């Protein structure tokens, strides 16, 4: 089965001005790899500031002008160049953003979704999609500030679903929603996956992600540290100490924090970003660490949990 | 509707207070002026040949010996009754002088206002939408150059080039010299207004374009632009559909706030081109200690600037759906 999206060793960095006119290259994502197959929901889980949103922007080719991307992205079996990204985005590849700020505040919902098209077919098509998400005709004449949080989220999903995409990239689609509304929103993504699309769910909420994700990639300080099956979490089959910590920090699992904080972009060297906080740190953790397969998943750790390496 | 009327009423009360304050400050500045009206307007030599009675009469005419409070209150009392007084320099009612001058200036300022607004908005949007690219650098470079150029100097340069070297345009005044006032045509007036109007426009454009560019660049970094791009909208469509729409609100503010700048610029430009407009009259009134005229011009121009801002505020209510719909719901 050909994967819909295959990302290999993706790195994204920014050019910034340091002191004076010195330009500094600031790495925000390092060596990210992930694969999404048809009908699959892959969650990328990481805390705020780990560079998750940039992953979405990088795939869609909408990174800011002062950024630099390297690595390999294949979409439907072909390399995803900037030019191809421009052709497929909004059609085969869609973004579901975080919230209402992604809608033009001065434009009514209907005309905004239709991208300026006014013909009856387009109108009918959008009417149908909005209907499917329980959004009545009156919603089309509302301005974004008149939408409730849940309505805004459904409008954004409807926008994406209308294009009949192969890949749906959802960037934090649930914050600000109560648990029930959030589960309903995630249900819409599951429907899209059941329709054969691949779904990349980017979120900080491990618990919610696990309710629908087939595969979970854990992201820490811009580095992918583990890829696991959704079922691995409940089964206790975790590989990386950070994933374990993330799991243990959930309220129902003991609410246990680990000391320290995530390093910012450009802080810390080549080695394991968790090293300063890791209970099982060894000197060699400061060197370059390979991302290797382990037990049906992948891990970037020299001394993984349950591993005998 | 009721809300909007209340809003307008509140603004008008504020305007009365503002005009009161502005006229008072103008009066105080004038009183503190070291210029002796007799020396400036009659001249040292002429004063020397006059008798004491004649000088006393002149002092009386220029109000030199009246206490300031009495002079101001006297002016205010008349003004409230609709009498702006008589200009000491022109020996005509102030309202008539202002009416005449304003007619000349209004052409000039309206032209400069429209041109600088339209051109400034266009350049600003183009530069902001293409931030960092060559076209942005060119527009920004041009605007920075123009805004660091004094308006009067620019006026002189244009006058030298187009009035003197090329001889295409008149070097000053608002009508041809030596022509009967009755036979001056509209074409003559327009012809004489071209250079001052262009000077005013050029200086106005830079300011508006730079501000618009800043706003536009901000807008281009908003989340909704990002989603529009992710949805496959072209750069052109994004700028036209979302950029222009969102830059409209700050553009309205800018456009109406620029009335004051055009006013200020016209004072200098009219001076250079000897154009008999309101700006020139203001300079004459200030230097010639013509208190009624100066106060009259101050109040009228302040009212115009305030009116401009009021229009901007009211337009906001029409353009911004948050205000429009928010009010309708209450």
HADDOCK unambig.tbl for C-alpha pairs under 7 A between the chains (distance, minus, plus):
assign (segid A and resid 60 and name CA) (segid B and resid 230 and name CA) 6.45 0.50 0.50
assign (segid A and resid 62 and name CA) (segid B and resid 230 and name CA) 6.90 0.50 0.50
assign (segid A and resid 86 and name CA) (segid B and resid 232 and name CA) 6.50 0.50 0.50
assign (segid A and resid 89 and name CA) (segid B and resid 230 and name CA) 5.76 0.50 0.50
assign (segid A and resid 89 and name CA) (segid B and resid 231 and name CA) 5.81 0.50 0.50
assign (segid A and resid 89 and name CA) (segid B and resid 232 and name CA) 5.23 0.50 0.50
assign (segid A and resid 90 and name CA) (segid B and resid 230 and name CA) 5.96 0.50 0.50
assign (segid A and resid 90 and name CA) (segid B and resid 231 and name CA) 3.70 0.50 0.50
assign (segid A and resid 90 and name CA) (segid B and resid 232 and name CA) 4.71 0.50 0.50
assign (segid A and resid 94 and name CA) (segid B and resid 230 and name CA) 6.81 0.50 0.50
assign (segid A and resid 94 and name CA) (segid B and resid 231 and name CA) 6.59 0.50 0.50
assign (segid A and resid 95 and name CA) (segid B and resid 230 and name CA) 6.29 0.50 0.50
assign (segid A and resid 101 and name CA) (segid B and resid 223 and name CA) 5.97 0.50 0.50
assign (segid A and resid 101 and name CA) (segid B and resid 224 and name CA) 6.27 0.50 0.50
assign (segid A and resid 102 and name CA) (segid B and resid 223 and name CA) 4.68 0.50 0.50
assign (segid A and resid 102 and name CA) (segid B and resid 224 and name CA) 3.85 0.50 0.50
assign (segid A and resid 102 and name CA) (segid B and resid 227 and name CA) 5.93 0.50 0.50
assign (segid A and resid 103 and name CA) (segid B and resid 224 and name CA) 4.86 0.50 0.50
assign (segid A and resid 104 and name CA) (segid B and resid 224 and name CA) 5.30 0.50 0.50
assign (segid A and resid 104 and name CA) (segid B and resid 242 and name CA) 6.80 0.50 0.50
assign (segid A and resid 106 and name CA) (segid B and resid 245 and name CA) 6.97 0.50 0.50
assign (segid A and resid 106 and name CA) (segid B and resid 246 and name CA) 6.75 0.50 0.50
assign (segid A and resid 106 and name CA) (segid B and resid 321 and name CA) 6.62 0.50 0.50
